[in-house]
Amino acid sequence: MDIKQLQYFLTICEEGQITAAARRLHMAQPPLSYQLKMLEEELGVALVLRGKHHIQLTDAGELLREKAEQICRLCEDTKKEVQDAKTQVAHELRIGIVSSSHHAFLENGIRKFHEDFPKVSFVLKEGNTFQILELLEKGLIEIGVVRTPYPQKNIKAIPFWEEGMVAVCDKSQCLSKDNRLKLQDLTNVPLIYYERYASLLEDCFLQSGLLPTCFCINQDARTSLLWAKAGLGVAIVPKSAIALIEHENLKIYDIDHPRLTTSIHIICMKDRYLSETAQTFIDYYK
């Protein structure tokens, strides 16, 4: 059994088909099937049940998959650590970031770090929080910048920035005479918000004996803002997310509620090797 065989096996597991796995690995199917057979013969167990269209892992196959992931990750971490041993903090840093965090992170994060470590370059992957978590788990990025709430299993998190949520609407609408709103001011108003904030918003309304009027649930703060700008309703977004779009014609209200806040976290995987550059970045913001 060698690393290459384990990598082949993991690809078969991920694709669910030997044909699809062979295509992804840029090899013919018979050699890949042979490698799987050799692995089964060496271990003395069946690893997969072969169906007409898909394979199904046996109990032994599930166990090997778990161990193979750990072994391959350890090999990759070891390779990185050895390569880092001959370098200093002077190479690229792979970061995943959610769009609504960009403004606060640029102003208070990257800019300051760049001043102290000018030789570090950045490769950014952008997406929603769950996409960033997936990239982190797969090892495609070393550090994520996400907003609460999110599942924190196997995640090491450093709180970086906290801010309140705001209500945003077209200037033609007037929700209050000043720049602050209470939840009562948002009842019977068509609300537009990112789906991750749905539970938080609903809980806050219900605890106040109120019901929110949901008009549009979406996947991005920019979408919420653009719909509000079009006069379709009131967007509920993190305050710094306003910078994502041109907002001269928008009215912005702070919301007077202690729970309607969100935090930006810098995250990495627990118990996984970080490059010297990534570790320096993490330590910089502890």
Secondary structure as the mmCIF struct_conf table of DSSP 4:
data_model
#
loop_
_struct_conf.conf_type_id
_struct_conf.id
_struct_conf.beg_label_comp_id
_struct_conf.beg_label_asym_id
_struct_conf.beg_label_seq_id
_struct_conf.end_label_comp_id
_struct_conf.end_label_asym_id
_struct_conf.end_label_seq_id
HELX_RH_AL_P HELX_RH_AL_P1 ILE A 3 GLU A 15
BEND BEND1 GLY A 16 GLN A 17
HELX_RH_AL_P HELX_RH_AL_P2 ILE A 18 ARG A 24
TURN_TY1_P TURN_TY1_P1 LEU A 25 HIS A 26
BEND BEND2 MET A 27 MET A 27
HELX_RH_AL_P HELX_RH_AL_P3 GLN A 29 LEU A 43
TURN_TY1_P TURN_TY1_P2 GLY A 44 GLY A 44
BEND BEND3 VAL A 45 VAL A 45
STRN STRN1 VAL A 48 ARG A 50
BEND BEND4 LYS A 52 HIS A 53
STRN STRN2 ILE A 55 LEU A 57
HELX_RH_AL_P HELX_RH_AL_P4 ASP A 59 ASP A 84
TURN_TY1_P TURN_TY1_P3 ALA A 85 LYS A 86
BEND BEND5 VAL A 89 VAL A 89
BEND BEND6 HIS A 91 HIS A 91
STRN STRN3 LEU A 93 ILE A 97
HELX_RH_3T_P HELX_RH_3T_P1 SER A 99 SER A 101
HELX_RH_AL_P HELX_RH_AL_P5 HIS A 102 PHE A 105
HELX_RH_PI_P HELX_RH_PI_P1 LEU A 106 ILE A 110
HELX_RH_AL_P HELX_RH_AL_P6 ARG A 111 ASP A 116
TURN_TY1_P TURN_TY1_P4 PRO A 118 LYS A 119
STRN STRN4 PHE A 122 GLU A 126
HELX_RH_AL_P HELX_RH_AL_P7 THR A 129 LYS A 138
TURN_TY1_P TURN_TY1_P5 GLY A 139 GLY A 139
BEND BEND7 LEU A 140 LEU A 140
BEND BEND8 GLU A 142 GLU A 142
STRN STRN5 ILE A 143 ARG A 147
BEND BEND9 THR A 148 PRO A 149
TURN_TY1_P TURN_TY1_P6 LYS A 153 ASN A 154
STRN STRN6 ILE A 155 ASP A 170
TURN_TY1_P TURN_TY1_P7 LYS A 171 SER A 172
BEND BEND10 LEU A 175 LEU A 175
BEND BEND11 LYS A 177 ASN A 179
STRN STRN7 ARG A 180 LEU A 181
HELX_RH_3T_P HELX_RH_3T_P2 LEU A 183 LEU A 186
TURN_TY1_P TURN_TY1_P8 THR A 187 ASN A 188
BEND BEND12 VAL A 189 VAL A 189
STRN STRN8 PRO A 190 TYR A 194
HELX_RH_3T_P HELX_RH_3T_P3 GLU A 195 TYR A 197
HELX_RH_AL_P HELX_RH_AL_P8 ALA A 198 GLN A 207
TURN_TY1_P TURN_TY1_P9 SER A 208 GLY A 209
STRN STRN9 THR A 213 ASN A 218
BEND BEND13 GLN A 219 GLN A 219
HELX_RH_AL_P HELX_RH_AL_P9 ALA A 221 LYS A 229
TURN_TY1_P TURN_TY1_P10 ALA A 230 GLY A 231
BEND BEND14 LEU A 232 LEU A 232
STRN STRN10 VAL A 234 PRO A 238
HELX_RH_3T_P HELX_RH_3T_P4 LYS A 239 LEU A 244
BEND BEND15 ILE A 245 ILE A 245
TURN_TY1_P TURN_TY1_P11 GLU A 248 ASN A 249
STRN STRN11 LEU A 250 ILE A 255
TURN_TY1_P TURN_TY1_P12 PRO A 258 ARG A 259
STRN STRN12 THR A 261 MET A 269
TURN_TY1_P TURN_TY1_P13 LYS A 270 ASP A 271
BEND BEND16 ARG A 272 ARG A 272
HELX_RH_AL_P HELX_RH_AL_P10 GLU A 276 TYR A 284
TURN_TY1_P TURN_TY1_P14 TYR A 285 TYR A 285
#
